[in-house]
Amino acid sequence: MTQPADSARPLQTTGIFRRKPIDADEDSGLERSIGLWQLTAIGLGAIIGAGIFALAGTVAKNQAGPAVSVSFLIAGVASACAALSYAEFGGLIPRAGSAYTYGYAVLGECVGWFIGWDLLLEYTAIVAVVAIGVSQYIDFLLNAIGLDLPSWMLGAPGTGSGHHVDLFAVLLCLLVAWLLNRGIHTGAQVETWLVFVKIAIVIAVVVVGAFYVKSDNLSPYFPHGLSGAASGAAIVFFAVFGYDAMSTAAEESKEAERNLPKAIVLSLAIAMVLYLLAATVLTGMVDYRHLSDTAAFAAAFDSAGLSQFAKVVAIGAIVGIFTVLFSFTLGASRVWYAISRDGLLPAWFAKTNAHRSPYRPVWIVGLVSAGIAGFVKIGDAAELTNIGILLAFVVVSAAVIVLRYRSPELPRTFRTPLMPITPLVGIGFSLWLITKLQEATWIRFAVWFVIGVVIYAAYGYRHSRLGQGQVVQTDDA
């Protein structure tokens, strides 16, 4: 069979910008066992969680008012531009690693390495942040049933009187690691059922809450102007990028070339509809100035006299946040696996267990995220997130433009529409959001980047399988 244009060209085999063949022949220790709806569930598991149950209330109260729905819409449209770029790569390069793999194949090894290195930190930090966030709803639920637990186990040091460790957050991180090491098939089945429960509860929130919406609460709709809604978008963007974690599971998907692009688009579309409806109901039920900073939905229903339903909402939030933990732990471990398989980190990390799970990265991510979640304040942990994801969006959006013009005849099962406008919008919005990040975030990122430079120079460059000529092309595309 005739090879596509990109793979027919001689590959650059030396230098930090050497590119991995798009159709590289690689042995995978992973199991291809998950279908379209399980992939979509992993995407929904990552997207729907903290955004609805934790961020909507605080952004409405402090930044956007009722226009928090517009904040979600702005963030969703911008995120969709990057998502469509991911969808094109997902069908073209259905391998583990997501932005790391796409960057490596199109822009070169050093670009792929640094995006992968960033994602390891970002995903692990997200797992920790989300695990801390679930404590808000666990605390609400326990108080609602009259159960008081010792204060030492209810939060990290400095978060409250007598707090020493957020025990629930620690146990959740470790539970997710254990579940993932039971194999992707088992883990994806559990994730799919939990996502189904979560979506059912979100729909129930919208339907029940609609009867308690008061139009007066939605006026003025833009109390802080459009700029307030835009500022809110910079915050809730954290809630609408989970599809990139789902794309790391490409190598464990059946018919990934077709299913992965569909799952990316489906998961983001479903999530955005639910976000817009839920945010509108929340700000319609309660004056935005009186929203609770924690457990906003449960508190809203409790104030409406629906205390029993508020408990159901709290349970839905806990389930929802658990699915986020699963998706991002999966993402971190698969990026780590892909980097190690390529030789940029020791191959010891790419070993799989009897369930064909890369168990070493899974447990390391679980233990590190548990340590952060148990002993670090949520604000400090949150500062580690976002910048790496946004840079990944920039790289993927840029790479899809480069590859479209460099190799237009590659067999794409999905094509990003309105090229190059769509990816350029994704790049522009991501760069704008990066400028909104705090100085402390940049300092932490710089430290992590320098560590990455040292590791790549001392180990990755010299041990790269591509650099040693161990990566070959297949005979067909």
N, C-alpha and C positions, 0 to 999 in steps of 0.2 A: 504494500500500500504506500502511496506517495505521502511523504511526511509534510506537515504544515510548514509554512515559511519559517517560523521562529526556530523550530527544532532542526531544520535543514541547514541552518547556518552554523559555522564553527563556533563553539562556545569559548568564552574567555576563561582559561584555566588557571590564570595567575592573577594576583592582585585582590584587593579587598572588595572590588566591584564584580568579581566573577559571579555569573548567574547560573542558578540551578536549572536544568532542563525542565520545561513545563510537563513533559511526558516522561519524567524520570522513572526508571524501573526500580522499585523499592519493595523489599519484603516487609510486610506489615504484621506485627504481632497482635494487632487489634482485630476485633470481631465485627464484621459487617452484619448487623442484625436488627437495626432500627429503621422503621419505615417513615413515610411522610408525616403521619400524625404524631408519631413519637418525637420526630425532629421538631415539628411545630410546637409540641408541648414543652420541649426543652427551651425553645425560644421564648414562649409565653412564660415559662417558669422564671426566666431571667428578667423579662421586661416588667411583668405585672407583679408587684410586691411592694417594695419600699415606696415607689412612686405614688401609688394610690393610698396606701395605708399609713405612710409616714410623712411624705413630702407635701401632699396636696393641702393639708390643713395649715401647716406652718408657712408655706409660700403664699397662700391666700391671705393669711393674717398679717404677714410682715412685708410682702412685696406687691402682690397683684390685686388683692381683693377678689370679687367675683370673676374678674378677668383671668383667674388662674387657669380657666379652660382655654383661653387664648394662649397662655404661656405653654400649655401642653401642646397646643396646635402648632405654634411656632417651632418648638423643639422637635415635634414629630415630623414636620415637613423637612426641616433641616436634616434630621436623622435619616429620613427616607432617601435623601439624595446620596448619602453614604451607603445606605442599605442596598440600593440598586447596584452600586459598584461591587459590594460584597456578593450580591446575587450572581453577577456575571462571572466573578472569579470562582464562586462556589460550584458553578456548572463546568467551568473550564479546568480548574485544578482541585478536584475533590479529594484533598489530602488533609491530614491533621495539621494544625498550626495556625489556621486563619491568617491574620494580617502578616504574621512572621513568614509564612510560606509564600504568600502572594508577593511580599516585598522582596524576598530572596530570589524568586523566579524572574522578576521583572526589573528591579532596581539594583540588585546586587547583594552580595553576602553581608557586607557591613550594615546596610540598611535593614535587611531582614533580622540580623542579630540584635540591633539596638531596639527595634520594635518588639521583638520577642522578649528581650530582657526587660523592657518597660512593662509589657503585659504581665509578666510574672509577678511584679510588684503590685500592679493595679488590680489584677483579679484577686490576689490574696487579700489586699486591703479591702476590696469590696465585700468579700466574704465576711471579713471581720466587722465591717460597718453594719452590714445587714443583720448579722447575728446579734450585735448590740441592740439594733432597732427592735428586734422581736421582743426584747425584755419589756418594752413599754406596754405591749399588749398582754404579755404573760402577767405582769404586775396588775394591770387593769382587771384581768379575768380572775386572778386569785383574790383580789380585794372584793370583787363582785360576789364571790361565793363565800366571803367571810374567812378566808385563809390567810394568815399572816406568817411569813417566813422570816428567818433570821436576817437582819440587815446586812451581815457580812457577805452574803452570797448574792446580793441583789444589784451589784454594780462595781465598777472599777474604783480603785482608790481616788478620792477627791470628787466623786460624783454624788455623794450623799453621806449623811451621818452614819458612821460605822461600816461603810462599804469597803470591802477588801478585794472582791473578785466578782465578776459577772458570770456566775456558775452556769446559768442557763445558756449563755452565749458560747461558753467553752464546750459544753456537752453537745450543742447543736453542730458545731464545727467538726467535732470528732465523729458524731453519728453520720454525718454526710460522707466523711472520708471512708468510714466502714462500709456504708451502702455502695459507694462507687467501686470499692474493691471486691464487691460481690459480682462484678461484671456489668457491662453497659446494658445488656438485655434486661437484667433484673432491675438495675437502677432506673432505666428508662421507663419500665412498666410502672414502678412506684411513682416516678415523676409524673407520668401521664395521668394516673388516677388522682394524684394530689392537685394537679393543674385543673382537672375537671371539677373537683370540689371547690377550688378557689374561684374559678370563673362562675360557677353556680351561685356562690355567695355574693360575688360582685354584682351579678345580675339581680339577685334578691335585694341587695342594698339599693340599687337604682330603682327597682319597681316599688319597694316599700317606701323608700325615701321620697319618691315623687309625690306621694299623698301628703307630705308634710312640707313641701316647698311653699315658701311665701314670696310673692313677687317683690315685696318691699325689700327683702334681703338682697336682691340682685340689683338694686339701684342705690347709688350710682355704680354702673358696671365697671368703669375704669376710675376708681377713686384716686389712683396715683398716676393716671394717664397711661398712654401706650408704653411709655418708658418703664413703668412698673411691671407691665406684662412682659416686656422684653427682659427685664432683670430676672423675673421669675423663670423665664425660659432657660436662662443660663444655669439655674439651679435644678430645674426638673429634667434637664437634659440627662442628668444622672440616671433617670428612670426609663429612658427610651433607647438605650443602646445595647440591650441584652442579646440581640441577634448575633453579635460578633462572637460571643461566647458559644452560641449554638453552632456557628460555622466551624469551630474547632473539632466538632464531632464528625466531620465529613467522611473520614476514613472508616467510620463505624456505621455508615448509612448504606442501606441497600439502594441501588440506582441513584447514587448521590448526584450524578450529573443533572438529573431531572428533579429530584426531590429537594435538594438543598436550596436552589433558587426559589422554588415554590414555598418552602417552609419559611425562608427569610421574609418574603413579602407577606405571607399569610399571618405570621406571628406579629409583625409590626402593625398591620392593618387592624387585626382584631384588638390588639392592645390599645391602639389609639382611640377606637370607638368607645371602648370601656372607660378609658381615662377621661374622655370628654364628658360622657354621661355622668360618671361618678363625681367628678369635680363640680359639675353644675348642680347636682343634687345636694352635695355637701354645703355649698355656699348658699343654696336656696333654703336649706333647713335652718341654718344658724347664721346670724349676722357675722360677717367675716372677722369683725373686731373682737368677737367673743369666742372664736374657735379655740379649741384646746391645742396647745403646742405638741402634745403627745396623745396618741390614740384618738385622733380627731373624729373619725367616723363612729367609733364605739361611744365616745363622749356625746356626740350629736344625737344618736338614737337614745342614749340614756336620758339626756335632757328633754327629749320628746315624750318621755314616759314609757319607752319601749326597752326596759332594762333587760328583759330576757333576750330580745333580738340583739341587743348590744353585745351580749355574751357570744351569740352566734357570729357576729361581726368580728369580735376579738379572736375567735377560733379560726375564722377565715383568714385573718391577717397573719396568724401564726403559721398556718398551712402555706399561705402565699409566700411568706418570707423564707420558709424552709426550702421551697422550690427554687428561689433565687440562689440560696447557698449551694444547692446541687449543681445548678447550671454553671456558676462561676468557678466552683471547685473543679468541675469537669474541664472548663476552659483552661484554667491554670495548669492542670496536670497534663493536658494534651499538648499545649504549647511547649511545656518542658520536655515531654516525650519527643516531639518533633525536633527540637533543638538538639537533644542528646543523640537521636538517631542520625542526625546530620554530622555529628562529631564535634560540634561547637561547645558542647559540654560532655563530660564523660559518659560513655555508652552504658555505664552501670545504671544510670537513671532510666534507660530505655528498656530495661528488662520488664517482662510482663509475668503475672502469676498464672495460676491454673485457670482463673476466670478471664484471662487475656486482658487484664487491667494493668497499666503501668503503676504498680502499687507503691513504688518508692516516692515518685513525685506526689502521688495522691496523699500519702501519709505526711509528707513534709509540709505540703500546703495546708493540710488539716491541722497539724500541730502548730505551725507558725500563725495561722489565722486564729486559732484558739487562744494562743498567747496574747495576740494583739487585742482580741475581743474581750478577754478576761481582765486585762490590766491597763488598758489605754482608754481614755475618754473618747466618746464617739466623734467629737469635733476634731481631735488630733488625728484619729484614724482616717476620718473623711478627707483630710488634707492630702493624704497619699493617693487619693483616687482622682480620676478625671483626666489629668494631663496626658498620661500614656494612652488612654483610650482615644482622646482627641487627636493625638499625633498619629495613631494607627489609622484613624479616619482620613487624615491628610494623605498618608502614604498610600492607602488603598485607592482613594479617589484619584490621586496622581498617577498611580500605576495603571489603572484601567484606561486612562487617556493614552499613556505611553504605549501600552501593548496594543490598543485598538489601531493606532497609526503605524506602529512598528510591524505588527503581524495581523493584518485585517482578515486573513483567511483562516485563522484558527477556528476549530469547530466549537462554536459557542452555543450552548443550549438556552442561554438567556443573554439578551443584549441590553445594556443600560440605555434607556431612551434619552433623546435630546442630547446626544453627545456633541460637544464636551460640556454643554451648559450644566447638566445635572451634577456631574462630579465637581465642577468648579464651584457650584453653590455649596456643595458639601465641604469643600476645602475652605471657602471663605467663611462659612459659619463656624467651622471648627477653630479656625485661627482667631476669629472674634471672641469665641468663648475662652480660648487660651489666655487672651489678654485680660480676662476677668478674674483669673485665678490669683490667689494671694501670694505674696512674696515668699512666705514659708513653704508653700507648695513647690515653688521654683527651686528653693534651696535644697529641699529633700530630693527633688528630681535630679538636680545637678550632682549631688553626692552619689545617688544610685547610678547615674550615667557614667561618672568617673570610675566607679567600681566595675561597670560593664566594659569600659575601655581597657582596663587592666586585665580582666579575665580574657577578653577576646585577643588582646595582644600576646598574653603569656600562654594561652592554651588554645582558644578556638581557632585562630588563624592557622596554626601549625597542625592541628589535628582534624581540620575540616575534611570530610570524606570527598567533597567536591575537589578540594585542592590536591588531594592525593590520588585523584583519578578513579575513585571507587564508585562514583555516581555515573550511571550510563542512561542513554535514552532507550526507549522501547522502539520496536520496528514500526509501530503504527501510532496514530494520534489517539 
